[in-house]
Structure formats: structure tokens, C-alpha cells
Amino acid sequence: MPNQLRRTVLRAISTLPLLGRRLSPTSGSREMQTDAGSLGSALEVVRLFNTLELSHKMKVGTYASKSELLQSDATIRFRAWMEKARSQQPKPPHYTLYSILDFESEETLSGWALAIHGSEFRNAYVLTMIPSKNQEDQGSGTSTGKRHVFATDESGIIYEGDLSPIVRLAASYTPLPEALPGLAPITIPRRDRS
């Protein structure tokens, strides 16, 4: 039962942005807002889609495919919030990043492909966000062929890791541990309390 409680808490926390509450920006949020190709920006998009999926599930009782999610009440509310935020000063956290997203494209964030695969009974999903091209090692300028991936499922836990070029993403729903073995949950650096 502790696992169920953990999931419930994670889901409740992730709905806060859609309920109109303003969360404080995370460290490095300015970088995330201005660098569309950064890992931080991709992570924020995964968080956004996790929240949209949860909101859809709470309203309808099932998870949605990407096309269904784009037509859902959760996404319509999010887009209305974005429209309202356009005239606000100061802009809400992550507004700049959210304003450049292309929801209808496979490449939702420039340089990053987002895919959502739901289970047959729509009681589970796997969301992946990978670079559309091989990433280069930062600073070295040499290509490793590895792709950094973010992945999540109905648990709300976001995983990350590097995939070798031979790993192929599933074209349909496969539970996350089977689809992408070797990924680890993301960790948030702890702040010193000095």
C-alpha cells in the first residue's frame, strides 16, 4: 500500500500547475526557458505531459493517446491558461518554453521527439522524449551515437538514461521496465541547509 500512497501523492502534486497555482521556478529555470534544446527543457515537457495525462485520467477514468490528449479538457484548459498568461506581467514560470511547443508535431519541442503509447485497456501508458538526432558529447564535439532519453509512465516517476543506437523504441505499449531497461529515476540535487 505505500506504493499506492506514493503514486497518489505524486499525482496530486503534479496537478497543481493545472489548478492555477503558481509554483516557484526550479533552479536553472531561466536556462530551461531560453534553451529549447536543453535537457532541462525536455524534462519540463515530460512533466507537462505527465500532468495532462493525470488530469485526463482524473476526468475520464482512462489515459489518452497523444492525439486524444491534444483534444482533452486538460489540454484545452492548459491552452486557455497560456492565452491568459500571454498578457500577464511577470510571465508565469516556464511560459517562454511552453509558448514554443508544437503540440501537433512529433517533434513537440525543437530537437526532441515525444511519443505516448497507451495500454490496450487504457489503464497505463509510456511516454518517451528523445532527441530527434544523435546528441554530441557536451564540450567534446564528438558524436557517441547514444541518445539521452526521458521516459515516464502512469506512476508519474520520470526516468532518464542514455540509449545506444541499437535500442529501438517500441511502436506500441510495452511496460517501461521492459521497453527501456537500464533507465534510472531522475534525481533532484539537494540544497545544503547552511
NULO-415554 format. One line per field, with one value per residue: x, y negated, z negated of N, C-alpha, C in turn; residue number from 0. Coordinates in steps of 0.05 Angstrom, whole numbers, plus 5000, padded with zeros to 4 digits. Layout:
N
n.xx: c(X,...)
n.yy: c(Y,...)
n.zz: c(Z,...)
ca.xx: c(X,...)
ca.yy: c(Y,...)
ca.zz: c(Z,...)
c.xx: c(X,...)
c.yy: c(Y,...)
c.zz: c(Z,...)
n: c(NUM,...)
// end
This chain:
194
n.xx: c(5016,5042,5065,5021,5003,5046,5044,4994,5005,5046,5016,4978,5010,5030,4986,4979,4999,4959,4915,4917,4953,5012,5075,5140,5196,5243,5312,5355,5315,5311,5349,5325,5280,5299,5333,5315,5332,5355,5368,5340,5295,5269,5257,5220,5178,5163,5145,5101,5067,5059,5027,4983,4964,4950,4910,4872,4860,4838,4791,4765,4775,4809,4873,4903,4917,4967,4941,4888,4896,4910,4861,4835,4800,4837,4882,4857,4844,4896,4917,4882,4899,4951,4939,4916,4959,4993,4985,5000,5042,5092,5113,5087,5123,5162,5134,5156,5181,5137,5108,5133,5124,5103,5048,5022,5060,5107,5156,5153,5180,5230,5279,5270,5234,5170,5132,5074,5048,4993,4964,4926,4877,4876,4893,4943,5005,5062,5108,5155,5212,5258,5320,5315,5357,5423,5457,5512,5572,5577,5617,5660,5649,5645,5609,5574,5537,5499,5435,5402,5349,5285,5235,5170,5115,5049,5058,5080,5132,5193,5241,5309,5364,5418,5412,5436,5451,5429,5384,5316,5258,5194,5138,5088,5049,5090,5108,5145,5195,5208,5209,5249,5300,5348,5344,5343,5310,5300,5341,5338,5380,5401,5393,5440,5432,5453)
n.yy: c(5024,4974,4960,4947,4902,4868,4860,4834,4786,4765,4757,4720,4676,4664,4643,4591,4546,4543,4529,4477,4456,4423,4447,4443,4426,4476,4488,4461,4450,4406,4417,4464,4441,4411,4442,4483,4533,4558,4607,4596,4568,4608,4643,4612,4612,4665,4668,4634,4662,4708,4687,4670,4720,4744,4708,4717,4771,4767,4741,4771,4824,4858,4866,4827,4829,4793,4762,4762,4737,4686,4665,4664,4641,4625,4607,4567,4532,4520,4493,4449,4425,4412,4374,4334,4322,4297,4241,4228,4198,4205,4259,4325,4382,4419,4403,4382,4427,4463,4434,4442,4493,4545,4576,4611,4634,4688,4676,4645,4609,4568,4606,4651,4711,4732,4785,4822,4881,4920,4971,5030,5030,4979,4965,4955,4923,4906,4855,4825,4784,4764,4743,4718,4724,4755,4739,4697,4706,4664,4608,4638,4646,4692,4745,4794,4830,4846,4834,4789,4803,4788,4818,4839,4864,4887,4884,4836,4826,4802,4825,4829,4835,4860,4884,4935,4934,4981,4995,4997,4959,4980,4990,4994,5001,5021,5044,4998,5016,5061,5040,5001,5019,5007,4952,4899,4871,4800,4754,4703,4651,4640,4584,4550,4539,4492)
n.zz: c(5000,4989,5037,5070,5042,5049,5105,5108,5081,5114,5161,5143,5131,5182,5208,5191,5223,5263,5235,5229,5193,5175,5182,5153,5193,5215,5199,5247,5283,5318,5356,5376,5399,5441,5473,5518,5535,5492,5439,5393,5412,5442,5401,5372,5409,5409,5356,5361,5398,5368,5327,5357,5375,5325,5308,5348,5339,5287,5299,5340,5331,5357,5389,5442,5513,5551,5591,5572,5523,5539,5552,5505,5445,5407,5437,5466,5425,5408,5454,5454,5406,5422,5461,5431,5398,5433,5432,5381,5331,5285,5329,5321,5290,5335,5380,5428,5450,5456,5493,5541,5557,5601,5605,5641,5672,5683,5664,5612,5579,5603,5633,5602,5597,5580,5555,5541,5515,5503,5461,5478,5451,5435,5384,5370,5391,5431,5437,5479,5489,5533,5564,5630,5663,5661,5601,5587,5549,5494,5500,5523,5577,5606,5633,5598,5612,5576,5547,5506,5463,5437,5398,5377,5340,5320,5265,5254,5243,5267,5311,5333,5380,5421,5486,5529,5599,5621,5593,5600,5598,5574,5616,5597,5536,5484,5421,5381,5354,5385,5437,5437,5410,5358,5350,5301,5244,5244,5208,5160,5145,5078,5036,4996,4927,4901)
ca.xx: c(5000,5058,5070,4997,5003,5067,5033,4973,5018,5059,4995,4966,5030,5033,4963,4979,5000,4934,4895,4921,4971,5038,5097,5164,5213,5264,5338,5361,5291,5315,5362,5305,5261,5311,5347,5295,5344,5368,5356,5320,5271,5256,5246,5196,5157,5154,5128,5075,5050,5050,5006,4960,4954,4937,4885,4854,4852,4820,4765,4752,4779,4829,4895,4897,4938,4975,4920,4865,4905,4910,4833,4823,4794,4862,4898,4842,4849,4924,4919,4869,4917,4972,4928,4913,4986,5006,4983,5008,5069,5112,5103,5089,5146,5163,5116,5171,5185,5111,5098,5146,5118,5086,5034,5013,5084,5122,5178,5138,5200,5250,5302,5261,5210,5153,5114,5058,5035,4975,4959,4902,4854,4880,4898,4972,5017,5090,5115,5184,5222,5285,5329,5309,5383,5442,5469,5541,5582,5580,5644,5680,5643,5645,5584,5576,5515,5479,5414,5391,5320,5268,5212,5153,5090,5026,5067,5088,5161,5207,5266,5327,5388,5428,5406,5454,5436,5416,5359,5294,5234,5171,5117,5063,5053,5105,5114,5170,5220,5214,5214,5274,5315,5373,5339,5342,5294,5316,5346,5339,5402,5393,5405,5452,5417,5473)
ca.yy: c(5000,4950,4953,4933,4876,4852,4853,4814,4761,4754,4747,4695,4654,4656,4628,4564,4525,4541,4518,4448,4447,4416,4460,4428,4439,4493,4476,4463,4447,4387,4432,4481,4426,4399,4462,4504,4559,4568,4629,4585,4562,4633,4653,4596,4621,4691,4662,4622,4683,4725,4673,4671,4747,4748,4693,4732,4796,4760,4732,4791,4851,4873,4850,4820,4828,4765,4748,4758,4718,4659,4656,4667,4617,4616,4592,4543,4514,4511,4473,4425,4413,4399,4350,4313,4315,4280,4213,4224,4190,4221,4284,4348,4399,4436,4393,4380,4454,4473,4419,4451,4522,4552,4599,4629,4646,4709,4661,4626,4589,4569,4625,4673,4725,4742,4806,4834,4906,4929,5000,5038,5022,4950,4962,4950,4911,4900,4831,4822,4759,4769,4724,4727,4731,4763,4717,4697,4702,4635,4598,4653,4643,4717,4760,4821,4846,4850,4815,4786,4807,4786,4835,4840,4880,4878,4880,4808,4825,4797,4839,4819,4850,4859,4908,4940,4932,5006,4998,4986,4954,4996,4976,4996,5001,5041,5032,4983,5031,5079,5025,4986,5027,4992,4924,4895,4847,4775,4745,4674,4644,4629,4559,4550,4523,4477)
ca.zz: c(5000,4990,5066,5079,5029,5063,5131,5104,5074,5138,5179,5132,5134,5210,5218,5181,5244,5278,5218,5228,5172,5186,5168,5156,5214,5206,5205,5275,5300,5339,5377,5389,5415,5465,5489,5524,5539,5468,5425,5374,5427,5448,5376,5366,5427,5398,5333,5370,5409,5346,5314,5374,5374,5300,5308,5366,5324,5265,5310,5358,5320,5372,5400,5470,5533,5555,5606,5554,5503,5550,5553,5479,5429,5393,5456,5472,5402,5409,5475,5444,5387,5438,5474,5409,5389,5453,5424,5353,5325,5300,5341,5303,5295,5359,5401,5453,5460,5464,5516,5566,5562,5624,5595,5662,5685,5669,5650,5595,5572,5624,5629,5585,5606,5558,5562,5519,5522,5482,5460,5492,5435,5428,5355,5367,5414,5430,5452,5483,5501,5541,5584,5657,5675,5641,5587,5585,5522,5488,5499,5539,5605,5620,5630,5585,5622,5555,5545,5478,5463,5413,5401,5354,5343,5302,5237,5251,5238,5292,5313,5354,5385,5449,5502,5551,5625,5629,5578,5615,5581,5582,5631,5583,5507,5470,5395,5382,5348,5407,5461,5435,5386,5353,5342,5273,5237,5243,5181,5158,5126,5052,5028,4969,4908,4884)
c.xx: c(5017,5063,5046,4996,5023,5057,5012,4985,5031,5038,4983,4985,5031,5009,4962,4981,4974,4912,4899,4939,4998,5060,5122,5182,5235,5291,5344,5337,5295,5329,5342,5286,5273,5325,5329,5307,5356,5353,5335,5294,5255,5243,5220,5172,5146,5136,5101,5057,5042,5026,4980,4947,4939,4910,4864,4843,4833,4792,4750,4754,4798,4851,4890,4922,4945,4953,4896,4872,4904,4882,4820,4818,4820,4879,4884,4846,4877,4928,4905,4886,4940,4963,4926,4940,5001,5006,4992,5037,5072,5100,5106,5114,5142,5145,5131,5175,5158,5101,5110,5140,5099,5072,5027,5036,5095,5144,5165,5155,5222,5274,5294,5235,5196,5134,5099,5044,5019,4971,4932,4877,4855,4882,4927,4982,5047,5095,5145,5189,5251,5294,5323,5334,5401,5454,5499,5549,5586,5609,5664,5675,5643,5619,5589,5556,5494,5459,5404,5361,5308,5244,5196,5129,5070,5034,5074,5118,5175,5235,5283,5351,5396,5422,5427,5438,5422,5389,5337,5270,5211,5151,5090,5069,5069,5112,5142,5195,5228,5222,5241,5289,5340,5369,5337,5324,5311,5319,5348,5361,5390,5407,5417,5436,5437,5464)
c.yy: c(4975,4941,4938,4905,4857,4842,4831,4787,4749,4743,4721,4671,4645,4642,4599,4543,4522,4530,4488,4438,4442,4430,4443,4442,4455,4479,4481,4459,4427,4400,4451,4466,4416,4419,4485,4531,4572,4592,4619,4578,4587,4645,4638,4605,4648,4686,4651,4644,4703,4713,4674,4699,4752,4733,4707,4757,4789,4752,4755,4819,4868,4854,4846,4824,4799,4750,4743,4736,4689,4647,4656,4640,4607,4599,4566,4522,4503,4489,4447,4410,4399,4374,4327,4304,4296,4251,4208,4214,4193,4247,4307,4365,4416,4427,4392,4407,4465,4460,4428,4480,4524,4578,4619,4644,4669,4697,4638,4603,4591,4586,4649,4685,4737,4763,4816,4859,4916,4960,5005,5028,4993,4945,4957,4936,4909,4875,4830,4795,4764,4748,4735,4734,4741,4738,4719,4694,4673,4629,4613,4650,4669,4732,4787,4840,4852,4827,4813,4788,4800,4804,4835,4857,4870,4874,4851,4804,4821,4810,4826,4838,4847,4885,4911,4939,4958,5010,4983,4982,4970,4978,4978,4999,5026,5029,5021,5000,5050,5063,5011,4994,5010,4962,4922,4871,4822,4768,4715,4668,4632,4603,4562,4531,4508,4449)
c.zz: c(5000,5019,5077,5067,5043,5090,5128,5098,5098,5157,5169,5136,5163,5222,5210,5203,5259,5261,5214,5207,5185,5169,5172,5177,5201,5212,5234,5293,5322,5362,5391,5407,5441,5483,5495,5528,5514,5455,5405,5388,5433,5423,5368,5384,5418,5374,5341,5381,5388,5331,5331,5374,5348,5299,5325,5351,5302,5276,5324,5347,5335,5382,5430,5488,5537,5570,5589,5533,5513,5552,5526,5465,5416,5412,5464,5450,5402,5430,5468,5424,5401,5451,5454,5400,5408,5445,5396,5351,5295,5310,5320,5309,5320,5382,5428,5466,5471,5490,5542,5573,5586,5617,5617,5675,5669,5652,5634,5587,5593,5617,5612,5595,5581,5569,5537,5529,5498,5484,5473,5477,5425,5398,5349,5393,5410,5448,5455,5496,5507,5562,5612,5672,5653,5628,5587,5556,5517,5486,5517,5569,5620,5614,5619,5597,5601,5555,5516,5480,5436,5418,5375,5360,5323,5273,5232,5246,5265,5290,5335,5357,5414,5462,5524,5577,5632,5614,5594,5596,5592,5597,5618,5553,5499,5443,5394,5375,5370,5432,5461,5410,5382,5347,5312,5267,5235,5213,5181,5137,5101,5047,5000,4952,4890,4880)
n: c(0,1,2,3,4,5,6,7,8,9,10,11,12,13,14,15,16,17,18,19,20,21,22,23,24,25,26,27,28,29,30,31,32,33,34,35,36,37,38,39,40,41,42,43,44,45,46,47,48,49,50,51,52,53,54,55,56,57,58,59,60,61,62,63,64,65,66,67,68,69,70,71,72,73,74,75,76,77,78,79,80,81,82,83,84,85,86,87,88,89,90,91,92,93,94,95,96,97,98,99,100,101,102,103,104,105,106,107,108,109,110,111,112,113,114,115,116,117,118,119,120,121,122,123,124,125,126,127,128,129,130,131,132,133,134,135,136,137,138,139,140,141,142,143,144,145,146,147,148,149,150,151,152,153,154,155,156,157,158,159,160,161,162,163,164,165,166,167,168,169,170,171,172,173,174,175,176,177,178,179,180,181,182,183,184,185,186,187,188,189,190,191,192,193)
// end
